């Protein structure tokens, strides 16, 4: 939600069409950061209460209630329509995937010292260490590294 609002892919008025989001905004305000924090707090609180109750039973689990899952699904449907399905977002995602693939192939072919150190420390394959190293990169570092190779 925070990314979609920040990127102007939808407005708070549109988001308020989702009952859970409307309730969150009523409680915390309409800034993207407050909405995100409010959603996380509600989801985690629900999961805590439901999971705590199951820990005393025969089948302990960590999950959210069916009612909260239904509300989450409504929010996801909204985000899928307004954000994940947006052609600009899709194009950026494809660009990102291409950069990651380019970097992965380059690092496997000629691994940087940090990847080799990670491989040794984790006792894993070069491919696994490379994937883990790239997964831990910030967006700005990934862009910087990919620009060096391109």
Secondary structure, DSSP 8 states (H G I E B T S, - for coil): -HHHHHTTSS-HHHHTTSHHHHHHHHHH-S-HHHHHHHHHHHHHHHHHHHHHHHHTSSS------HHHHHHHHHHHHHHIIIIIT-HHHHHHHHHHHHHHHHHHHHHHHS--HHHHHHHHHHT--HHHHHHHHHHT--HHHHHHHHHHH-
